[in-house]
Amino acid sequence: MRMLMGDETSTVERARRIARAKSSTVRGNAQDNIRGLEPFAANRIEPWSDPSKCVCPVIRTFLLAWNEGLPKEERDILHSLYPKIVRTSANALIQEQRALMAADWLVRTYAPAWLNLAGMREQARLLYELPQVSEIAQAFEMRAVLAKVSHEANAEASRVDGAGWIKASDDCWASAWAAAYDAARLAAHDLAWVSAASASRAAAGIAAGMTTCSLVTALQGSAAELVLKMVRLSGAPSATAANTATDTGASEASTRPDDRVRRVEG
């Protein structure tokens, strides 16, 4: 069973990507360019020096993992987000809610997107119909459904060859698979997230012979919007009021999976 955690191929691939990201440090302070955060250096902002005072750990974890999975030439989508995440450090409650937002996206947008593309529409429907993840206790309640879907997806993927798994890994990393999983684990190290990640990768393996560019692009746009929603989440009453006034329909939209991704799936 090929899973995000405990899978030898995935572990080696992650180590390679992290090593590549770390080796990108050049000129000046060796920390200035670590893992693609050079835009901060240009603005003399240093979130890497003490993230707790500048960037929310959940948002930082999400972007670092996503950056590690993107080819250098595809990182423009991240560069536009960097200025927006400055001064997003928040209290533990806000951090937990942001982590749960990542978990919700992984379970109800990301995983079913790949399952649908792989032709496993019934399994995708089961995940789409799950309630929004807003409390840690829900992870326990979702385990059975997610474990069932993961088992079925991995059974279907048992015949995927090595080339298929390489393409699946590249597609998943580029579309923020590990980013969502790593951020979700900051809320809770739960088997529910492992199952969702496992089902996603298995479905991507099944779909390896298909054209996946449109779905990867749609998921990247959805992931970027997720980061912006995390940024907008604030415990300050004034900020909350401002967000409500400027983000029409945001609260309603946040309770359902990303419809843009579902349209791409067709």
VOZA-7093 format. One record per residue: x, y, z of N, C-alpha, C, CB in turn; residue in one letter; residue number from 1. Coordinates in steps of 0.02 Angstrom, whole numbers. Glycine has a CB too. Layout:
# residues N
{r {X Y Z} {X Y Z} {X Y Z} {X Y Z} "A" NUM}
...
This chain:
# residues 266
{r {43 -60 0} {0 0 0} {44 62 0} {-48 0 62} "M" 1}
{r {36 103 -53} {80 161 -60} {48 220 -25} {92 177 -135} "R" 2}
{r {82 246 25} {55 299 66} {106 355 73} {36 273 135} "M" 3}
{r {82 413 93} {127 470 103} {178 455 156} {88 532 121} "L" 4}
{r {156 426 212} {201 408 265} {214 333 263} {173 430 334} "M" 5}
{r {276 312 272} {292 242 274} {304 211 206} {238 205 308} "G" 6}
{r {299 250 153} {313 224 86} {384 241 67} {263 252 34} "D" 7}
{r {424 190 50} {495 201 37} {507 249 -20} {529 135 23} "E" 8}
{r {469 241 -75} {477 285 -132} {463 357 -112} {433 264 -189} "T" 9}
{r {408 367 -75} {389 434 -55} {442 465 -9} {321 433 -21} "S" 10}
{r {469 425 37} {519 450 83} {582 472 47} {537 396 135} "T" 11}
{r {605 432 0} {664 450 -39} {652 512 -80} {685 392 -84} "V" 12}
{r {593 514 -111} {576 572 -153} {573 635 -111} {509 561 -188} "E" 13}
{r {543 631 -52} {540 690 -9} {609 714 11} {498 675 54} "R" 14}
{r {654 667 29} {722 686 48} {758 720 -10} {761 623 72} "A" 15}
{r {747 694 -70} {780 723 -129} {755 794 -141} {768 681 -190} "R" 16}
{r {690 804 -135} {662 870 -147} {684 920 -94} {586 866 -150} "R" 17}
{r {685 899 -32} {707 944 22} {780 963 13} {696 911 91} "I" 18}
{r {821 914 -6} {892 927 -17} {901 977 -74} {931 862 -32} "A" 19}
{r {861 969 -127} {866 1014 -183} {846 1084 -163} {822 990 -241} "R" 20}
{r {793 1089 -123} {770 1155 -100} {822 1190 -57} {705 1149 -62} "A" 21}
{r {852 1151 -11} {903 1180 34} {965 1201 -4} {921 1131 88} "K" 22}
{r {982 1164 -57} {1043 1179 -94} {1037 1241 -137} {1062 1120 -137} "S" 23}
{r {977 1271 -140} {967 1330 -182} {993 1393 -149} {894 1337 -198} "S" 24}
{r {1021 1389 -88} {1045 1449 -54} {1106 1478 -90} {1061 1435 19} "T" 25}
{r {1103 1542 -106} {1158 1576 -140} {1165 1646 -113} {1147 1577 -217} "V" 26}
{r {1217 1680 -129} {1235 1749 -115} {1212 1774 -46} {1206 1793 -167} "R" 27}
{r {1253 1817 -17} {1236 1850 46} {1226 1800 102} {1174 1892 38} "G" 28}
{r {1179 1817 146} {1161 1774 201} {1134 1708 173} {1109 1808 248} "N" 29}
{r {1163 1653 193} {1143 1588 165} {1071 1572 178} {1187 1533 193} "A" 30}
{r {1040 1605 227} {970 1591 242} {922 1630 197} {956 1607 314} "Q" 31}
{r {947 1681 162} {902 1725 125} {861 1690 72} {942 1780 94} "D" 32}
{r {889 1638 41} {854 1606 -15} {828 1537 2} {899 1601 -73} "N" 33}
{r {830 1518 66} {812 1449 83} {740 1433 62} {821 1437 157} "I" 34}
{r {733 1379 26} {669 1352 5} {625 1403 -30} {632 1324 64} "R" 35}
{r {655 1446 -72} {615 1489 -114} {586 1550 -80} {561 1451 -143} "G" 36}
{r {611 1571 -22} {583 1628 12} {621 1693 -3} {583 1616 87} "L" 37}
{r {656 1695 -61} {696 1753 -78} {657 1818 -83} {731 1740 -142} "E" 38}
{r {592 1818 -101} {556 1881 -103} {556 1918 -36} {485 1870 -124} "P" 39}
{r {558 1881 19} {561 1913 84} {627 1950 93} {551 1861 140} "F" 40}
{r {681 1920 67} {746 1951 74} {748 2018 39} {801 1904 46} "A" 41}
{r {715 2021 -20} {714 2083 -58} {679 2138 -19} {679 2073 -125} "A" 42}
{r {632 2120 23} {595 2168 63} {622 2175 134} {522 2149 67} "N" 43}
{r {680 2143 146} {712 2145 212} {667 2117 266} {733 2216 229} "R" 44}
{r {626 2069 248} {584 2034 296} {611 1964 304} {508 2033 273} "I" 45}
{r {619 1940 363} {652 1876 375} {607 1829 415} {718 1887 411} "E" 46}
{r {558 1798 383} {514 1752 419} {550 1690 443} {455 1733 376} "P" 47}
{r {606 1673 410} {643 1613 429} {681 1622 494} {690 1593 374} "W" 48}
{r {696 1685 513} {736 1696 573} {697 1680 637} {759 1769 576} "S" 49}
{r {633 1696 638} {589 1679 695} {518 1679 670} {599 1729 755} "D" 50}
{r {495 1624 639} {429 1621 608} {373 1639 656} {418 1553 580} "P" 51}
{r {381 1626 720} {326 1638 767} {308 1712 771} {344 1613 836} "S" 52}
{r {355 1755 751} {342 1827 756} {320 1857 689} {403 1862 780} "K" 53}
{r {318 1816 637} {303 1844 571} {251 1803 533} {367 1848 531} "C" 54}
{r {266 1741 520} {222 1699 478} {193 1643 520} {261 1671 418} "V" 55}
{r {129 1633 512} {95 1578 547} {129 1512 530} {19 1576 528} "C" 56}
{r {144 1470 580} {177 1406 567} {139 1361 518} {188 1370 632} "P" 57}
{r {73 1365 520} {33 1323 475} {41 1346 403} {-42 1325 496} "V" 58}
{r {37 1411 392} {45 1438 324} {116 1426 299} {28 1513 323} "I" 59}
{r {164 1437 343} {234 1427 324} {246 1354 306} {281 1449 382} "R" 60}
{r {220 1308 346} {228 1236 332} {197 1219 264} {195 1194 387} "T" 61}
{r {138 1245 251} {103 1231 188} {145 1254 129} {35 1266 187} "F" 62}
{r {170 1316 132} {207 1344 75} {276 1312 67} {215 1418 84} "L" 63}
{r {308 1296 121} {374 1263 115} {368 1195 82} {407 1257 184} "L" 64}
{r {318 1156 103} {309 1089 74} {289 1095 1} {256 1050 113} "A" 65}
{r {247 1143 -15} {225 1152 -85} {284 1174 -128} {167 1204 -89} "W" 66}
{r {324 1220 -102} {382 1243 -138} {430 1186 -154} {418 1297 -98} "N" 67}
{r {439 1141 -106} {483 1084 -116} {458 1038 -172} {490 1044 -51} "E" 68}
{r {393 1037 -184} {365 993 -234} {359 1023 -303} {299 970 -212} "G" 69}
{r {371 1088 -309} {364 1121 -374} {431 1128 -410} {333 1190 -364} "L" 70}
{r {432 1114 -475} {492 1130 -514} {504 1206 -510} {484 1107 -589} "P" 71}
{r {566 1226 -514} {583 1297 -506} {544 1342 -553} {657 1307 -515} "K" 72}
{r {534 1318 -615} {501 1360 -665} {426 1367 -653} {513 1331 -734} "E" 73}
{r {399 1330 -605} {327 1334 -592} {311 1368 -526} {298 1264 -592} "E" 74}
{r {360 1402 -496} {349 1430 -430} {320 1500 -429} {413 1431 -394} "R" 75}
{r {302 1527 -488} {273 1594 -490} {210 1599 -449} {259 1615 -561} "D" 76}
{r {172 1545 -447} {109 1545 -410} {121 1557 -335} {71 1479 -420} "I" 77}
{r {180 1537 -311} {197 1547 -240} {222 1618 -228} {248 1497 -217} "L" 78}
{r {259 1645 -276} {289 1711 -266} {237 1764 -251} {330 1730 -327} "H" 79}
{r {179 1759 -282} {127 1810 -271} {97 1804 -202} {73 1804 -324} "S" 80}
{r {106 1747 -169} {77 1737 -102} {123 1762 -47} {63 1663 -91} "L" 81}
{r {188 1763 -58} {235 1780 -5} {221 1846 31} {304 1782 -33} "Y" 82}
{r {209 1901 -6} {196 1965 30} {134 1962 74} {190 2021 -19} "P" 83}
{r {86 1921 55} {22 1918 91} {26 1880 157} {-30 1887 47} "K" 84}
{r {77 1838 165} {80 1796 225} {120 1828 282} {109 1729 208} "I" 85}
{r {150 1886 269} {187 1920 321} {140 1944 376} {227 1980 292} "V" 86}
{r {161 1937 438} {122 1957 497} {57 1917 503} {107 2032 495} "R" 87}
{r {60 1854 487} {1 1811 496} {7 1769 559} {-8 1765 435} "T" 88}
{r {59 1779 598} {65 1742 660} {4 1755 704} {130 1762 698} "S" 89}
{r {-22 1702 734} {-84 1708 772} {-83 1661 832} {-146 1693 728} "A" 90}
{r {-136 1663 872} {-139 1621 931} {-151 1548 913} {-194 1646 979} "N" 91}
{r {-148 1505 962} {-153 1433 950} {-220 1413 919} {-143 1395 1015} "A" 92}
{r {-273 1447 938} {-339 1431 911} {-343 1445 837} {-393 1470 948} "L" 93}
{r {-317 1502 816} {-317 1519 745} {-272 1471 706} {-293 1592 734} "I" 94}
{r {-215 1453 735} {-171 1405 702} {-206 1338 692} {-106 1396 742} "Q" 95}
{r {-242 1316 743} {-278 1253 737} {-331 1256 682} {-311 1234 805} "E" 96}
{r {-368 1312 679} {-419 1318 628} {-388 1319 558} {-460 1382 639} "Q" 97}
{r {-331 1351 551} {-297 1352 486} {-274 1282 467} {-238 1400 487} "R" 98}
{r {-249 1244 514} {-229 1175 501} {-289 1132 481} {-193 1145 562} "A" 99}
{r {-345 1144 514} {-406 1107 496} {-432 1127 428} {-460 1118 550} "L" 100}
{r {-420 1188 407} {-438 1209 340} {-398 1169 288} {-427 1285 331} "M" 101}
{r {-335 1158 304} {-293 1117 259} {-318 1045 257} {-220 1119 281} "A" 102}
{r {-337 1019 315} {-364 951 318} {-428 946 278} {-376 930 391} "A" 103}
{r {-472 994 285} {-535 994 249} {-523 995 174} {-578 1054 269} "D" 104}
{r {-476 1036 152} {-459 1040 80} {-432 974 54} {-409 1097 67} "W" 105}
{r {-389 942 94} {-360 878 75} {-414 825 68} {-308 856 126} "L" 106}
{r {-461 824 116} {-513 772 118} {-569 784 68} {-542 767 188} "V" 107}
{r {-592 846 62} {-654 858 24} {-644 892 -43} {-700 900 65} "R" 108}
{r {-584 916 -58} {-570 944 -124} {-516 905 -160} {-550 1018 -118} "T" 109}
{r {-459 897 -127} {-401 867 -161} {-411 792 -177} {-340 875 -118} "Y" 110}
{r {-424 752 -126} {-431 680 -136} {-486 662 -185} {-443 645 -70} "A" 111}
{r {-547 689 -177} {-600 671 -225} {-586 694 -296} {-665 699 -202} "P" 112}
{r {-547 748 -304} {-530 770 -371} {-491 716 -409} {-488 835 -368} "A" 113}
{r {-442 686 -376} {-403 633 -408} {-445 570 -416} {-340 618 -367} "W" 114}
{r {-487 555 -367} {-529 496 -372} {-577 501 -431} {-569 486 -307} "L" 115}
{r {-606 560 -442} {-650 569 -499} {-613 560 -564} {-682 639 -496} "N" 116}
{r {-554 589 -570} {-515 583 -631} {-498 510 -645} {-451 625 -627} "L" 117}
{r {-487 472 -591} {-470 402 -598} {-531 357 -611} {-434 378 -536} "A" 118}
{r {-590 388 -615} {-650 350 -628} {-683 320 -567} {-635 296 -676} "G" 119}
{r {-658 337 -507} {-686 311 -445} {-737 361 -417} {-630 295 -393} "M" 120}
{r {-791 371 -453} {-838 424 -438} {-878 411 -374} {-886 433 -496} "R" 121}
{r {-893 350 -359} {-929 334 -298} {-887 351 -237} {-950 260 -297} "E" 122}
{r {-823 334 -240} {-777 350 -185} {-770 426 -178} {-708 316 -196} "Q" 123}
{r {-765 460 -234} {-760 533 -232} {-822 563 -201} {-749 561 -303} "A" 124}
{r {-881 536 -218} {-943 561 -191} {-945 555 -115} {-1003 524 -221} "R" 125}
{r {-920 499 -90} {-919 489 -17} {-880 544 18} {-889 421 0} "L" 126}
{r {-825 566 -13} {-784 618 18} {-815 687 9} {-713 618 -11} "L" 127}
{r {-843 700 -49} {-877 764 -60} {-933 775 -9} {-905 767 -130} "Y" 128}
{r {-966 722 10} {-1025 728 53} {-1008 729 128} {-1072 671 40} "E" 129}
{r {-945 723 144} {-925 728 214} {-936 800 238} {-850 707 223} "L" 130}
{r {-950 810 302} {-958 878 328} {-892 915 329} {-989 876 399} "P" 131}
{r {-895 980 329} {-835 1021 332} {-794 1003 395} {-853 1096 332} "Q" 132}
{r {-729 997 387} {-686 982 444} {-673 1047 481} {-619 950 420} "V" 133}
{r {-701 1053 541} {-693 1114 580} {-672 1100 652} {-757 1154 580} "S" 134}
{r {-671 1036 671} {-650 1016 738} {-606 953 733} {-711 1003 783} "E" 135}
{r {-558 948 778} {-512 891 777} {-550 825 788} {-459 899 832} "I" 136}
{r {-603 827 828} {-641 766 842} {-670 735 779} {-697 782 890} "A" 137}
{r {-680 774 727} {-708 748 665} {-662 698 631} {-724 804 618} "Q" 138}
{r {-597 704 643} {-550 658 612} {-567 586 631} {-477 675 633} "A" 139}
{r {-581 576 695} {-599 509 717} {-663 485 683} {-608 508 794} "F" 140}
{r {-711 530 676} {-775 511 646} {-769 494 572} {-825 568 654} "E" 141}
{r {-717 522 539} {-709 512 467} {-663 453 450} {-681 574 435} "M" 142}
{r {-631 425 500} {-580 374 487} {-607 316 446} {-552 349 551} "R" 143}
{r {-666 291 464} {-692 231 431} {-704 244 356} {-758 209 464} "A" 144}
{r {-735 301 340} {-748 317 270} {-683 326 231} {-791 380 264} "V" 145}
{r {-637 363 260} {-574 377 226} {-532 313 219} {-534 430 264} "L" 146}
{r {-532 270 269} {-495 207 265} {-524 163 210} {-497 171 332} "A" 147}
{r {-590 161 204} {-624 122 152} {-605 147 83} {-701 124 160} "K" 148}
{r {-608 212 73} {-592 242 8} {-518 230 -8} {-608 317 8} "V" 149}
{r {-474 239 41} {-403 228 31} {-389 155 11} {-364 246 94} "S" 150}
{r {-420 108 45} {-410 37 31} {-432 21 -41} {-450 -7 81} "H" 151}
{r {-489 47 -61} {-515 32 -128} {-472 65 -182} {-587 57 -134} "E" 152}
{r {-449 126 -169} {-407 160 -218} {-340 124 -226} {-395 232 -198} "A" 153}
{r {-311 104 -170} {-247 69 -174} {-253 0 -206} {-217 62 -105} "N" 154}
{r {-311 -32 -197} {-323 -97 -230} {-325 -87 -305} {-388 -129 -204} "A" 155}
{r {-359 -34 -327} {-363 -20 -399} {-294 -1 -427} {-412 37 -412} "E" 156}
{r {-253 29 -385} {-187 53 -408} {-133 -1 -405} {-166 112 -368} "A" 157}
{r {-150 -61 -385} {-100 -113 -375} {-62 -131 -439} {-132 -175 -348} "S" 158}
{r {-91 -116 -497} {-58 -133 -560} {-20 -75 -591} {-110 -158 -609} "R" 159}
{r {-17 -19 -557} {20 39 -583} {94 24 -583} {5 102 -541} "V" 160}
{r {128 39 -638} {200 25 -643} {242 81 -615} {219 11 -716} "D" 161}
{r {308 72 -616} {353 121 -587} {348 189 -618} {423 97 -592} "G" 162}
{r {342 192 -685} {336 256 -719} {272 292 -699} {338 246 -795} "A" 163}
{r {219 253 -690} {156 283 -668} {162 314 -600} {101 231 -668} "G" 164}
{r {197 281 -554} {205 308 -486} {248 370 -486} {234 255 -440} "W" 165}
{r {298 372 -529} {340 432 -533} {299 492 -556} {400 421 -582} "I" 166}
{r {258 481 -609} {215 536 -633} {164 556 -580} {178 515 -698} "K" 167}
{r {135 506 -546} {87 521 -493} {119 562 -438} {58 456 -464} "A" 168}
{r {180 544 -419} {216 581 -366} {227 653 -387} {282 547 -350} "S" 169}
{r {250 662 -450} {263 730 -474} {199 771 -476} {295 728 -543} "D" 170}
{r {144 741 -500} {81 777 -503} {56 796 -434} {28 734 -539} "D" 171}
{r {61 749 -387} {37 762 -319} {78 816 -285} {38 698 -278} "C" 172}
{r {144 810 -288} {186 860 -256} {173 930 -285} {261 842 -264} "W" 173}
{r {167 933 -352} {157 998 -385} {90 1029 -368} {163 991 -459} "A" 174}
{r {41 988 -351} {-27 1014 -337} {-42 1019 -263} {-78 971 -370} "S" 175}
{r {11 1024 -222} {5 1040 -150} {-20 982 -107} {-41 1098 -140} "A" 176}
{r {-8 921 -128} {-28 861 -91} {8 858 -23} {-11 797 -131} "W" 177}
{r {75 860 -24} {113 857 38} {102 920 80} {187 848 23} "A" 178}
{r {91 977 47} {79 1039 83} {18 1034 128} {70 1097 34} "A" 179}
{r {-37 1008 99} {-99 1002 138} {-91 950 194} {-157 982 93} "A" 180}
{r {-57 896 179} {-47 843 229} {-4 868 287} {-15 781 197} "Y" 181}
{r {51 901 271} {95 926 324} {59 978 367} {158 957 293} "D" 182}
{r {20 1022 336} {-16 1073 374} {-71 1041 417} {-46 1125 327} "A" 183}
{r {-105 992 390} {-158 958 428} {-131 924 490} {-194 907 384} "A" 184}
{r {-71 897 485} {-41 862 542} {-25 910 599} {22 826 521} "R" 185}
{r {-23 975 587} {-12 1022 641} {-73 1028 686} {6 1091 613} "L" 186}
{r {-131 1007 660} {-191 1004 701} {-194 939 739} {-255 1013 658} "A" 187}
{r {-177 884 706} {-178 818 738} {-144 768 693} {-251 796 753} "A" 188}
{r {-102 725 723} {-72 670 686} {-123 614 683} {-4 646 719} "H" 189}
{r {-167 618 634} {-223 570 633} {-222 526 571} {-289 607 637} "D" 190}
{r {-244 464 579} {-247 417 524} {-294 440 469} {-268 349 549} "L" 191}
{r {-341 483 485} {-388 508 435} {-350 545 380} {-440 555 466} "A" 192}
{r {-302 586 399} {-264 624 349} {-218 577 309} {-222 681 383} "W" 193}
{r {-191 526 343} {-150 477 308} {-191 442 254} {-121 425 358} "V" 194}
{r {-252 422 270} {-295 388 222} {-312 434 164} {-359 365 257} "S" 195}
{r {-326 497 178} {-343 544 124} {-284 554 78} {-365 611 154} "A" 196}
{r {-224 561 106} {-164 569 65} {-150 506 25} {-104 586 109} "A" 197}
{r {-159 448 56} {-147 385 22} {-195 375 -36} {-153 327 72} "S" 198}
{r {-259 390 -25} {-309 383 -78} {-293 430 -136} {-379 397 -51} "A" 199}
{r {-270 490 -120} {-253 539 -172} {-198 513 -217} {-233 606 -141} "S" 200}
{r {-145 489 -185} {-87 466 -224} {-104 403 -264} {-28 451 -178} "R" 201}
{r {-143 358 -235} {-164 299 -272} {-206 318 -333} {-205 252 -226} "A" 202}
{r {-252 365 -324} {-294 387 -380} {-252 422 -433} {-349 435 -356} "A" 203}
{r {-202 461 -412} {-157 493 -460} {-118 441 -499} {-109 542 -425} "A" 204}
{r {-100 386 -465} {-66 332 -499} {-110 299 -552} {-43 280 -449} "G" 205}
{r {-173 288 -535} {-221 259 -582} {-230 306 -643} {-289 247 -548} "I" 206}
{r {-228 371 -630} {-239 420 -683} {-174 440 -719} {-271 483 -654} "A" 207}
{r {-119 406 -704} {-54 425 -732} {-52 424 -807} {-1 381 -705} "A" 208}
{r {-93 381 -838} {-93 377 -911} {-138 428 -944} {-114 309 -932} "G" 209}
{r {-171 469 -904} {-217 520 -931} {-182 588 -933} {-281 524 -888} "M" 210}
{r {-215 635 -965} {-190 704 -965} {-212 737 -899} {-217 744 -1027} "T" 211}
{r {-164 754 -858} {-179 780 -791} {-164 854 -783} {-139 741 -740} "T" 212}
{r {-139 887 -835} {-118 957 -828} {-174 1003 -804} {-92 982 -895} "C" 213}
{r {-234 994 -831} {-289 1039 -813} {-307 1031 -739} {-350 1025 -856} "S" 214}
{r {-308 968 -716} {-325 958 -646} {-271 984 -600} {-337 883 -632} "L" 215}
{r {-208 972 -616} {-152 998 -575} {-156 1074 -571} {-84 976 -605} "V" 216}
{r {-169 1107 -628} {-174 1180 -628} {-233 1203 -586} {-182 1206 -700} "T" 217}
{r {-290 1169 -591} {-349 1188 -551} {-336 1179 -477} {-410 1146 -572} "A" 218}
{r {-302 1125 -459} {-286 1113 -388} {-237 1165 -363} {-258 1043 -379} "L" 219}
{r {-190 1185 -405} {-143 1237 -384} {-179 1303 -370} {-89 1247 -438} "Q" 220}
{r {-226 1321 -413} {-265 1381 -401} {-307 1376 -339} {-309 1396 -461} "G" 221}
{r {-335 1317 -327} {-375 1306 -267} {-331 1309 -205} {-411 1238 -271} "S" 222}
{r {-270 1281 -208} {-224 1283 -152} {-203 1355 -136} {-163 1240 -166} "A" 223}
{r {-192 1395 -187} {-174 1464 -176} {-231 1502 -142} {-156 1499 -243} "A" 224}
{r {-292 1488 -163} {-350 1520 -131} {-357 1497 -59} {-415 1504 -170} "E" 225}
{r {-340 1434 -46} {-341 1409 23} {-293 1448 67} {-323 1334 24} "L" 226}
{r {-234 1462 41} {-185 1501 80} {-213 1570 95} {-118 1507 41} "V" 227}
{r {-245 1601 46} {-274 1668 57} {-330 1666 109} {-301 1697 -9} "L" 228}
{r {-369 1612 109} {-421 1604 161} {-390 1597 229} {-466 1543 145} "K" 229}
{r {-334 1561 234} {-298 1555 297} {-275 1624 321} {-239 1507 291} "M" 230}
{r {-249 1663 274} {-224 1730 291} {-281 1773 317} {-192 1764 229} "V" 231}
{r {-339 1768 286} {-396 1810 306} {-425 1790 373} {-450 1807 253} "R" 232}
{r {-413 1728 394} {-439 1706 458} {-402 1741 514} {-433 1629 465} "L" 233}
{r {-439 1777 556} {-407 1816 609} {-451 1815 670} {-393 1888 587} "S" 234}
{r {-419 1821 729} {-457 1822 791} {-478 1892 811} {-417 1792 846} "G" 235}
{r {-454 1943 775} {-470 2012 792} {-539 2030 765} {-417 2060 764} "A" 236}
{r {-584 2056 807} {-652 2074 785} {-653 2121 725} {-690 2106 841} "P" 237}
{r {-609 2172 726} {-608 2220 671} {-589 2187 606} {-561 2278 686} "S" 238}
{r {-539 2143 609} {-516 2108 549} {-570 2062 524} {-452 2070 562} "A" 239}
{r {-604 2028 570} {-657 1982 550} {-713 2019 515} {-684 1945 612} "T" 240}
{r {-731 2077 542} {-784 2117 511} {-764 2140 442} {-800 2178 555} "A" 241}
{r {-701 2160 434} {-677 2182 369} {-677 2126 318} {-606 2211 375} "A" 242}
{r {-656 2067 341} {-656 2009 296} {-727 1992 274} {-624 1949 331} "N" 243}
{r {-774 1996 319} {-843 1980 302} {-870 2028 251} {-887 1981 365} "T" 244}
{r {-851 2092 258} {-877 2143 212} {-847 2138 143} {-864 2211 241} "A" 245}
{r {-784 2117 138} {-750 2117 74} {-749 2050 40} {-680 2141 83} "T" 246}
{r {-767 1998 74} {-763 1931 46} {-833 1902 39} {-719 1884 90} "D" 247}
{r {-871 1927 -10} {-941 1908 -18} {-949 1834 -29} {-972 1946 -76} "T" 248}
{r {-991 1804 13} {-1005 1733 6} {-951 1688 31} {-1018 1717 -64} "G" 249}
{r {-899 1715 64} {-842 1674 85} {-863 1621 136} {-788 1717 114} "A" 250}
{r {-904 1641 184} {-922 1594 236} {-962 1536 208} {-962 1628 291} "S" 251}
{r {-1006 1550 161} {-1046 1497 130} {-1001 1452 88} {-1102 1526 87} "E" 252}
{r {-956 1483 50} {-912 1444 6} {-865 1400 44} {-873 1491 -39} "A" 253}
{r {-846 1421 105} {-797 1383 143} {-826 1317 169} {-772 1424 200} "S" 254}
{r {-892 1310 167} {-922 1250 194} {-929 1194 141} {-989 1265 223} "T" 255}
{r {-909 1208 79} {-915 1157 28} {-849 1150 -9} {-972 1173 -21} "R" 256}
{r {-838 1093 -42} {-776 1084 -81} {-772 1136 -137} {-773 1013 -110} "P" 257}
{r {-711 1144 -164} {-699 1194 -215} {-734 1173 -280} {-623 1203 -227} "D" 258}
{r {-786 1209 -299} {-825 1192 -359} {-784 1199 -423} {-887 1235 -362} "D" 259}
{r {-735 1244 -423} {-694 1253 -483} {-658 1189 -501} {-644 1310 -474} "R" 260}
{r {-633 1154 -451} {-598 1091 -463} {-647 1038 -489} {-564 1065 -399} "V" 261}
{r {-707 1037 -462} {-757 988 -484} {-776 1000 -557} {-819 991 -439} "R" 262}
{r {-778 1063 -579} {-794 1077 -649} {-740 1050 -695} {-803 1152 -660} "R" 263}
{r {-677 1054 -673} {-622 1028 -715} {-628 953 -721} {-554 1048 -684} "V" 264}
{r {-648 920 -667} {-655 847 -668} {-708 826 -718} {-671 820 -598} "E" 265}
{r {-758 868 -728} {-810 853 -775} {-857 799 -751} {-781 833 -840} "G" 266}
